[in-house]
Amino acid sequence: MKAEANLEVYRPFTGTLRENPRSAIALWKGGLRVAFRRRLALMLLLAPPAIAAVIFSFVVYTKYALEQGVTPGALGGESVIGKMAGTMVKDLASEALAARKLIVDFHLAMSGFSILLVAWYGAGLIADDRRNGAHLLLFARPLSRTSYVLGRFLTVATFGALGAIVPTLLVCTVAALASPDWSFLRYEGSVVVKTILFGAAWVTSISTFVLAVSSLATRKAFALAGTFGVVFALGAIASLLAKIQREPAWRALSPGMSWARISNEVFAVSSRASRWDAEYAYLSVSVLFVLSCAVIAWRVRRMEAVA
């Protein structure tokens, strides 16, 4: 009788839980708050891109100033020494300090450095959730696997963008403001668009790969070792096979070399290391992205089942 009375008062739930559409955003903000609490690591990892952006911004500004016959104050201003510096550098400014080449080289360098940011802040996202049991609480709420992965991806991609995209956009802004009559945007405006598109693709690929490694690891340290171990191992194997077989296309086995080849194709930069078919590079990064997504989906499905 008591059981029947309870069933009459407490009716079982027969509906479906409706997920909050902002759950992924909330998870993203929570991940950023946790990351920003560790200020020492944040300053150490963000200081090099910030310093490099300031230096390259000054170099680009100097290029346009010298082309206009104005010697910046840092080079001596209007003094005799400044005029001598302007005379010597002015003839070489168009070639040695070409804004487009500087920005492209800077962007590629920052993209390579962003691996450290993505690896450091992404290696422990899923691994620490499993280790601390945080996924049990997360999946106990109306949170789908897609929202969970999206929230974690946005967290790591934010730091990737801070290292690969934001510094280059700062340099492009200085170039646009320093160039006479906005000549940089009129003649080289496509560099800004390509920087954003290439940077977004790069950050998406490397962030997905790091999350896949994190989902397989039990600790952040293991995920970090696995990330750099796979990258360096594939790079060494690709270089060795390319040298032994005398076929540069073997470099497509390396994600880093593949993205370097794609960057040469996107930004129209020629180099001796890029003399192989870019289609292999696109295929390589596509396969890596699909495999990373498959690993994440498999591991997160198991995490949800346990929860």
Helices and strands as residue ranges (DSSP letters): H 2-9, H 23-37, H 39-67, G 73-75, H 80-90, H 93-96, H 99-122, H 125-132, H 134-140, H 145-164, H 166-178, G 180-182, H 183-188, H 190-216, H 220-245, G 248-253, H 255-266, G 272-274, H 278-306
